[in-house]
Amino acid sequence: MALTHHGYGVRLGFNLTWASEGVLRPDLDSREQRLTIEMRGVQRLHMEGGLSQRMLDYPEAINWGLSEVSLLRAEPCAAGLQLQVLWEGERRIVIDAQSASVIGPDGVPSLP
């Protein structure tokens, strides 16, 4: 996640790891499949860490699983569009923005 255009926008990048439900991509170690979401006219950016007391006490024990997103959800809101990035538990990012575009793994825009 990165702020863009002096905080006017937010860019979210996701490395897709699953070929289908329950099956890891066979080329995971040799090829990145990146999905990028560009949010413009950001009115709200909220992140909840959802860290347990154990995570806070032993941060060196945290592994890649903490960054594995469970669900992306988009729905209308007063600003235009709300994107929710959800993990298991209370960890989440919520962004309200005027508009968004999605660039798929093949580099082709998916939404205007």
Protein Blocks (a to p, Z undefined) as FASTA:
>chain_A
ZZeehhlaccdddddfbfbghiacfklmmoccddddddehiabdcddfkpafklmmmmml
pcfklmmcfbdcddddfklpacddddehjbdcddddfbdcdddfkopafbZZ
